[in-house]
C-alpha cells in the first residue's frame, strides 16, 4: 500500500493525499512504455520489435506518464477505500500534485456516503402488480412488427393519415420567411405528430403536384421568436407515398427470421412470451422503486445540501449536453415544455434528493445484510457472460477495463433488489 494522508474536509467530503512508492511508479511507467512501444513502427523492424533505445525517441514521455497514471488510478483508489474504510458516493475528484520520472503524488477528493439509519425494510406491504397479456396486446405487437417491415410505394390518389407526403415548404410570418422554416423534399408522415398541431391535418387530401398554404398558430410554449404567432407554410407536394403492410402469413414469418417461429401460431406464442417478460420486468422495476421509496420514508437520512446540489448539477449538465446535441439550449427546451426555470430547478432538486435517498437505502441494506461481491463472485458472473457470448473470460475483463469495479457494484445492487423483492409483498 502506498503512503497516504487523510484529511476530513467536512461531514460529506474527505481528502486523501497519496505518495506513490518510487518502485511502483517506475514499474507503472515501464509497463506503459511497453504498451505504447507495441504500436511503434521503425523501418527495418517488425511493429514493436525495434531495440528499446530506438523506440524511446519515438514515444512522448508525457504520454508514457499519462498511460501509467491511468493504469494506477483505479488500483490506488480501491486500496484507499479498503484501507481507510471510505464509502464513496460518486466518482472522486483527482489531482496530480507532484510529478516526475521518480515521483508521483495524487490527491483524491472524495464525497462520502451521507449517513442513514434504516427502519423497517422487510415485511412491507406495497402490492406487487399482476401481469397479464391480452390477445389485443399480441395483435398490437404483431401489427407493430408488420409496420416495421412495411414497404413504401408511390400513391396515385390523395394523401390520407398514415401516408407520407414528400414536399418543399417555406414558412412565413407576416409574409417574411423565418429561420428553420424552409425545407426541400421533406418526407412527412401524416398523423405522426411531427409538426405543430393543425399542420398535418391540413395536408390530408393533397396529391402530387398540388400547392397548399397551411395556416397555423405557433404554441405559446414555442421558441421566443415564434411563440403565439400566426404563420403560413407554402407547400409544394412532389409525391404521396403509402405504406403497404405485409400479409400475416408464413412468407412474412420467414422474412422476420425469429428463432423457432415458423407459423402464425408460433409467432403469437413468441410475442406473448416476449410481452409477458417485458411487462414482468416493468412491474418488478415499478415495485422495487415504490419499495425503496417506502423504506427511505421509514429511515433516518441526513443528506448535506452540497451533495444534493452536486447531484442536481450533474443531471442538469447532462441535460444541457443532450439538448446541445439536438441544437437546443436548456432555456429553449424549458420554453417548449412551458416550464419556468425555477420550477425546473425545484423539481430537479427534489428528484436528486429522492435519488440519493434510494441509493443510500440500497447501500445500507447491502452493508447490513453483508451482500458484498467477492472476487470469486465476480469471476463467476464474468464466466457466465463469457459462456453466453462465446468469449474468453480474460477478454471480458479486458473489455470492461477500468469499469470492472462498477460492474462489481452493479452485481451487488442486483442482489440487494432481489433480497428486497423476496422479503416484501
PERACOR-V215281 format. One record per run of one state. SS is the DSSP state (H for helix, E for strand, L for the rest). FROM is the first residue (numbers start at 1). LEN is the number of residues. If there is no record, write none. Layout:
BEGIN
[[SS:FROM:LEN] [SS:FROM:LEN]]
END
This chain:
BEGIN
[[L:1:2] [E:3:8] [L:11:2] [E:13:8] [L:21:1] [H:22:16] [L:38:14] [H:52:5] [L:57:4] [H:61:24] [L:85:3] [E:88:1] [L:89:4] [E:93:7] [L:100:4] [E:104:9] [L:113:2] [E:115:3] [L:118:17] [H:135:14] [L:149:2] [E:151:4] [L:155:9] [E:164:10] [L:174:2] [E:176:14] [L:190:11] [H:201:3] [L:204:7] [E:211:7] [L:218:12] [E:230:15] [L:245:5] [H:250:7] [L:257:7] [H:264:35] [L:299:1] [E:300:3] [L:303:2] [H:305:21] [L:326:4] [H:330:8] [L:338:3] [H:341:28] [L:369:6] [H:375:14] [L:389:4] [H:393:30] [L:423:3]]
END
